[in-house]
Amino acid sequence: MKTLTLNIPDSVELDNREVVMLVATRLYERGKLSLGQAAELAGLRKRTFVELLGSYGVSLFNYVPL
């Protein structure tokens, strides 16, 4: 697995968990990660990840296969 370091301005109030969720949901939405891979990246169970997708504006049903 790759390690990524981001420098986010202090004015952007995001904690590490939020940044990881944003990346995981976006990669899932774009078809770069499967549901299981995205959930793992986010450190969540698949069910929890699915439940949170909507709050990030990502639909489970618009998934584009890898």
C-alpha positions in Angstrom: 0.0 0.0 0.0 1.2 3.5 -0.8 1.7 6.1 1.9 0.6 9.6 1.0 1.4 12.8 2.9 -0.8 15.9 2.4 -0.2 19.4 3.7 -3.7 20.9 4.3 -3.9 24.5 5.3 -5.0 25.1 8.9 -7.9 27.1 7.7 -9.4 23.9 6.3 -10.9 22.2 9.4 -10.6 18.5 8.6 -9.3 15.8 10.8 -7.3 12.8 9.4 -10.4 10.5 9.5 -12.4 13.0 7.4 -9.6 13.3 4.8 -9.3 9.5 4.5 -13.1 9.2 4.1 -13.1 11.9 1.4 -10.3 10.0 -0.5 -11.9 6.6 -0.1 -15.3 7.7 -1.2 -13.9 9.6 -4.2 -11.8 6.6 -5.3 -14.8 4.3 -4.9 -17.0 6.7 -6.9 -14.5 6.9 -9.7 -14.2 3.1 -9.8 -10.6 3.0 -8.7 -11.4 1.0 -5.6 -14.0 -1.7 -4.9 -16.4 -1.2 -2.1 -14.3 -3.5 0.1 -11.1 -1.8 -0.7 -12.6 1.7 -0.1 -14.0 0.5 3.3 -10.7 -1.0 4.2 -8.9 2.3 3.3 -11.3 4.2 5.5 -10.8 1.7 8.3 -14.5 0.8 8.3 -16.6 -2.3 7.8 -18.3 -2.5 4.4 -21.8 -1.9 6.0 -20.6 1.2 7.8 -18.9 2.5 4.7 -22.1 2.0 2.7 -24.2 3.8 5.3 -21.8 6.8 5.1 -21.6 7.0 1.3 -24.8 9.2 1.0 -23.4 11.8 3.4 -20.5 12.2 1.0 -22.8 12.5 -2.0 -21.9 9.1 -3.4 -24.5 6.6 -4.5 -23.9 2.9 -4.0 -25.9 2.3 -7.2 -23.9 4.5 -9.5 -20.8 2.4 -9.1 -18.7 1.9 -12.2 -16.9 -1.5 -12.1 -13.1 -1.6 -12.2 
